[in-house]
């Protein structure tokens, strides 16, 4: 058994799935940081139109970065 086979035999589907989900979650946080900050400001200023717009944008991004 070579090194690659040894490594692959220790990577379970659950481990791979967890790693992918963690990666996607971090990508969501990284790619939507600006929108999340804007949402906080829109909520604080009671800008309902902007809140709705940003929530839609964030929901679309959440779908994009999920499995």
Secondary structure by P-SEA (a helix, b strand, c coil): ccaaaaaaaaccaaaaaaaaaaaaaaaaaaaaaaaaaaaaaaaaacaaaaaaaaaaaaaaaaaaacc
